Amino acid sequence: MARIAVIGAGMGAMAAAARLAVAGHRVAVYERTETYGGAVRRFERDGFSFDTGPGLLPVPAVYRDLFIKTGKQPLEDLVELVQVDPSSRHVFADGTEVSLPNASRAGVVTALDEALGGGAGQRWGDFLIRAREAWDRTRRPLLEEPLWPNWSVLAAQEPYPAVPHKKLLRTRRASTLAEIGAWELRDDRLTALLESHALAYGLHPRSAPASAAVLPYMEHAFGTWYVRGGMRELARAVYERCLVRKVEFVFGAEVARVLEKDGRAAGVELGDGTVVDADHVVADVDPVRLWALTEHPLDEDGDVRADRVSPRPARLTLLLALRGPREAGAVHRTVVHAPDREAELDFLASPGGDEPRCPTVTVLRPDDSALRPDGEHESAVVSAVLSSEAGWGEEGTVTRYTDFLLKAAESAVPGLRERLVWHEVRTPDHTEDETGAHFGAVPAPSLAAGQGRFLHPANTTRLPGLYRVGGWSHPGGGLPHAGMSGALVAGLIVEGPQFRGSQ
């Protein structure tokens, strides 16, 4: 039985802790804040409740697997999973609207054809087939296996297939998401639909590799799910599973240093000087903070791949308390696309340049009585992922973007201005306070190609006994990826370097 110290109580950390405890190890989690869940938090005021982090769950199978492997009670016995249908409603710059059914290719094709015309649905359907090919080529190395030592193979090869071009009498391979839109979708609205999946993680469509096509494919193939009571209920269930498995949690315990002995990690030192010996250390922290905790070159090239994508994205969120009930037929998720797509992308590429532009905005309106004081009120969450370099410390910047988000939300919430009781603004500074992530940045999932700039650091490090877990490590950000990272780290500790992932 090994002693394992876990830094941070994020979703990846707790997923690893539960699996390691079941394997017979003694696990203690040290969390600098007073609660668990990392970015999966809840804000409550006047009887209203809001998810302040992820609001939806793609690929619930990751957490189903976690609960099956760590105990007799399956996930559905502990939380209520609800499939969101329609999966999303999209409001485009020209006023066109479309609602897309959940996990139905035929339904999506039909909806797009009816709303956009001109064979738009068929072009999107054909794109999904190619996106599946990219998914099939990258699923194991990017999600189910530790990062290959020769990761440059993943970085160099574009898994998204080439497409025959009749006029050119040859095939043409897109290298970026923007090229897929321009060459294959050939409709600004379809392009906006595609790019919104990347923008949700702060990925720039002009530089994100074509392999980012797996992001809309994952949502299409596995559906979109909501946890009744809010996503915080998922974090609660994982935390309680850890407690059942005798994982110890120490809150208000900031780790100041990773200890080394004989060339390997040997424990942690807390901010109050307490020394905790351990055989393995698992860190669920931002790579900048991890470097500060070790002052050790953790990667072969002395750098951290997760830091190479600049500027780092961050999320601005508005929590809306609304009077009046949710109207009949209201959609859970509405994506309001930027009124000027090119201007949005230009500003994302150079946030310190031109005047800020209205971004692509997501509005979540869960039909959940647990999130409102009574049937005569509603809670809603409005968010956009923007550059962390936008100057969030300046009051004028926050005010300007708050106006952008409220105006966009009017397309999703009828009579919003008249219904608004109050709103709470949550900037990237709040995220940094809660998660410790540098500048409140939001990690994106790992992607193949792109010269490796969209890969995250491996779960192992050059310091034996020190492992990385969570969104800032392989396989990257997002709730499913955090859970997968926990499985990978547990496998590496239990089975050793020969571990090659689930079969």
N, C-alpha and C positions, 0 to 999 in steps of 0.2 A: 504494500500500500504506500503510494507516494504522497507527499505533502505538496499541495498545489495552491499557489497564491494567484488570485485573479484580480487584475487592476480594472476597476470599472464594473458597473452592473447594467450595461447595455444589453440589448437583445442577443447579440452574438456571444457576449461573455456568459450570460445566463444559460444559453443553449449549450455551450461548452461545459459549464459547471455541472449541469444536470447529467449530461452524458458521462462525464468523468466520475461523478459520484456513484453512478450506477455501476461503473466498472470497478468500484472498490477503493477509489482514492479519497483522501481527506482534502476537501476543497474549502477554501475561505475566500470570500469576495470582499474587496476593499473599495468602497465607493465614496468619493469626496463629497457628494451631496447627501441629502437626507432621504433619498428614495431611489427606487430601481427604474429600469426601463430606458435609460439613455434619452433619446429624442422622442420616445413614445410617452408623452406626458398628457396631463389633463389640466385644464384651467376651469375653475368654477367661480361663479359670482351670481348672486341674486336668484338662485335656482336654475341657472343656465350652466351647461357643461359643454366643453369643447375639446376635441383632439387638437393638440398643438403641434404634433408631428405627423407621421403618415396617417391618412384618413381611410385608406382602402388597403386590402390585402390581396395581392396577386399570388398565384401558386401556393395555395394553402396546404398542399401536400407536404411542403417542407416542415410545417409545424405539426401536421398529423404524424409524420414520421418521428419527430422529436418526442411526442407524447407516447407513441407506441413503443419506442425504444427505451423509454425511461419509466414506464409504469403501466399498470393495467387499465387505468382510465384513459380512454381516447380523448382527443381534443374536443369533440362535439359533446362530451359529457360535462365539460367545464365551461365552455362558451357557446353561444349561439351564432353560427355562421349563416349569413344571409347572402345569397347571390344577388348582385345588383343588376337589375334589368329595367330599362335599358342600361347598358354599360356606361354610356355617356351621351350627352347632347352637345353638339358643336354649333357655335354661332360664328360664322365667318365674317370677314371684313365687309363683304358686299351685302350682308344681311341674310344670306342663305343660312338655313338651319337644317340639321339632320340629327336624328336620334338613332344610335347604333345598338342593336340587340347584343346581348351578352353571349359570347362564345358560339356564334353562329355565322359561318362564312356566307352561307346562302342568304341569311337574313341581312347581313351587312351589305352584300352586293346589291340586293334588292333595294334597301333603304338609300344607298348612295345613287343608284340609277334613278330612283324616283325624285330625289332631292336635287341632284346635280346634273343629271341627264348626260347625253353624249358618251355613253359607255363607261362612265366614271366607275361604276360598281365593278365592271369586269376588269378594268385596269387595276383596281385595288385588290380584287380577288387574285389576279395573276401575280401581283406583288407579294401577297401573303404566301403563295406557293414558293416563290423564290426565297422569302424570308425564312420559311420552314427549312429550306436547304441549308441556309446559313446557321440556323439553330441546330440542325442535326450534326453539322460539322464541328460546332464549338461547344455543345452542351457539356460533354464530359470534361474536356480540358479546362473549360472556364468555370464550371459550376460544381463538378462532382469529384475532381481530382486536385491534389495539391498542385500549385503552379510548377510547371515543368522547369527543371534546371536550365534547359535550353529554350527558355521562354521566347527567345528572339524568333523562333519558328512561328509562334502565334502572332508575333508582332509584324512579321513580314508578309504573311499570306492573307489575302483578302478572301474570306469564306463566302461572301455574297456572290452569287453566280453572274457570269457574263450573260448578256441578253442579245439575241440576234437582232440586227438592224437591217431591215429589208432594203432601204435606200442605199446604205453603205455596203451591202453584200458582205458583211462581216459581223462578228460579235463585238460588243462594247461593254466593258466592265466599269461600273460606277465605283469610284474610290471614296466618295463621301455621301452622306445622307442627302445633301442638297442636289447632288447629281442624280440620285435616284428620282427625286421629285421632278427635276427638269427633263430628264431623258425618258423616264418610264411612266410617270403618272400624268404629266402634261396637263395639269390643271392646278391653278394656284390654291384652290381650296383643298384638293387632295394632298398637295405638298404641305400645306399648313397642318393638316391632320397628321401626316407622317411626322413632321418636325416637332409637333407638340409633345410627342413621347420623349424626344431628346431634351427639349426645353424644360420639361418637368424635372430633370436632373441637372440643369444648367449646362448641358452639352450644346455646343454651337454647331448647327447643322452643316455649316460650310467646312468645318474641320473634323467633325465626328465621322468616323469611318462608316462605310456602307454597312458594315456588320452590325451597326446600331439598329438595323432592321429587325433584329431579334426582340427589341423592346415592344413594339406593337404586336409582334407575333406572340409573345408570351401572354399578353393580355387576351388576345384572340383565342389562343389554344386552351388556356387554363381558366379563363373567366376572371371576373372582378368580384371580390367578396368584401363584405362588411361584417364587423363583429358587433352584435347587439350590445348596446351600452357604451359603445365607443372602442377604439382600438386599444385604449388603455387596459381594457379587460383582457386582451391577449397578453399584455405584459404581466398583468396580475396572475394569470394562469401559469405562465412560465415561472414566475417568481415562487408561487406556491408549490409548484412541482419541485423546484430546487429545495425548498424547505422540507418537503416530504422525504427527499433523498439526503437529508442531513447536511446540505450545504450551509455553511456559516456566512452570514452577512454582517459586515461592520460598516455602518453608515457614518458619515462625517469624518471619514478617515482618508485623508489625501496622501497618496504615495509620493514621497519626495525623491526616491532613488531606487533603482534596481540594483541589488547587491550582486557582486561577482566573487567567485572563489575558485581557484584552480582553473581559470579559463571558462567558466560556465556560470549561468545565473544560479544564485544560491538563496534568493529571497528578496524581500523588499524592506525599505526603511520608510516609516511613516513620517508625516510632518512634525509630530511631537517627539520624534527620536526613537520611537518603538521599532525594534528590529524583529522581523518575522522571517524565520528560516523556511525555506521551501526547496523541494527537489526540482520543481518546474514553476515558471512564472508565465502567466497568460495575460497579455495587455490588450484591452479594448479601448484604445486611446488614439487620438489624432497623431499622425506620424511626426509632426513637429514636437509635440509633447513627449512622445516616446524617445526621440533623439535626446531631449533635455534630461530625461530620466536615466539614460544610460551613458550619454557622451561616448558612444561606441559606434564604429562604422558597421551598421546593420546589414548593408547590402554590398554586393560584390564591387559595385562602382562607386561606393561611398556616398551615394545619393539615394533618394527615396522616390520611386517612380510615381507615387500618388501626388507628389508635389510638382510634377512637370506640366500639368495642365493648368494654365494661368489665363485669366484670373479665376480664382476658385469661386464656385457658385454659392450663394446663400439665399435663404428663403425669407420673404416678407409675408406676414400673415395678419389678416384682420379677423377678429372674432366678433360676429354680429349678433346682438340680442334683438329680436324682432317681435313686435306685437302682432297679434292676429295669427290664425292657424295656417299651416301649410296648405296651399290650394290643391284641389284635386288634380291629379296628373302631373304633379311636380316631379322633376327628375332629380335623382340623388346627386349626380355629378354633371356640371355644365362646364365646358371649356369655351371661353370667350377669346377668340383669336385676335391678335393685335390688329388694329385698324390699318397699320402700314407695316407689312411683314418685312420688307427690305430695310426700312428705317430701324425696326426693332433689332434686326441682325447686325446692322452697321453699329448701332449703339452698344450691343453686347460685345462686339469685337473691340470697341474703343470707348469704354465707359467714361473716361475722363474728357472725351472730346465734345461732341454735339450735345444739345439739350436732351435730357432724358425723354424717352419715348414710352408710350403705353405698351406694356408687355402682354404676352399671352397669359391669361388669368384663369385659374381653376376655382370653381365655386362648388362647395360640398354642402348639401342640404339633406342630412339623414332623416328619415322618417322614424324617429326613435324617441319615445316618451321619456326615456331616461335622461335625455339631454335638454329638457325644457321644464320650466316650473309647472306648466299645465297645458291643456289643449288649446289655449288661446294665445300661445306664444310659440316661437320657433328659434332655434339656434342655427347659425350657418357659419362656415369657415371659408374665407376668400384668401387665396395665396398666389404668389408668383415667385419663381426662382430667378434671381438676378445676380449681378456681379457683386462680390463682397467688397469691391473697390468703389462702390457707388457713393461713398461718403455718408454712411449711416449715422455717424455722430453729429451730423448737421440737421437741425430741426427742419430746415426748408426741404431737404431731400426726403425726409420721412413724410412730410405734409404733401409734397408733390405726388409721391407714389401712393399714398393713401387715397388721394383724389382719383388717381388712375384706377385703382382697384375697386373703389366704390362705384365709379362710373361703369366699369365693365360688369360689375355684379348686378347692375340694373337690368342687364339683358337676361339674367338668370332668375331674379327675384322680382316679380311684379310689385310695383308700388314701394320699392325698397326705401326710398327717402322718407316717405310718410310712415312706414312701419318701424323704422329704426329707433329703438329705445336708447341704446348706447353701443359703442364699438370699442374694442381693445386692440391696440396695435402691438404686434410682437415683431421686433426687428432681429437681425442676425445677432445682436448683442445678447438677447435673451437666450438664443440657441447656444452661444458660446458659454454663458453662465451655467446652463443646464447640462451641456454635454462636454464642455471643455474643448470642443473643436475650434481650432484657430480661426478667428474672425467669424465664427458661427457657420462655417462652410458645410455644405451638404455633399456627401460622397455619391458618385455615380456608380452604376454597375461596371464591372470590368468588361472590356470589349477587345476583340481581336483586331489585328491590323493596326494602322495608324502609327507605325514605328514604335509601338510599345507605350505610347503616351497615355493610353487608356487602360492599361493594366495597373493593378494595385500590387503593393509589395507582397511577397510570399508569406505564408503563415509561419514558416520557420525564419530564423534570422542567423546571422553569422556568429551570434553568441549562443552556444548550445544551452538548451534549457529555457530559452526565452522565445515565446510564440506570440504572434499577432492574431487578433480575432476582431470581428465586427466590420463595419462598413469601410474602414480605411485600410483594410487588408484584403487579400484575395478571398472571395471573388467580387468584392466591392459593395456598394451601397444598395439600400432597399431592404425591406423586411425579409423577403425570401433569401436574399444573399447573405444577410447577417446570420440567419439560421443555418445556412449551408456552411458558413465559415466556422460556426461552432462545431458542426459535425466533423469538418476537416481537422481542426485542431485536436479534438478528442481522439480521432483516429491516429494522428501523428504521435500523440503522447502514449496511447495505449499500445499501438502496434509498432511504433518506432518509424525510422526513416523509410522503411520498406512499404509503408502504407500507401496505397494507390487509389483510395477512394472507394465509395460504395459500388457494389456490383449489381 
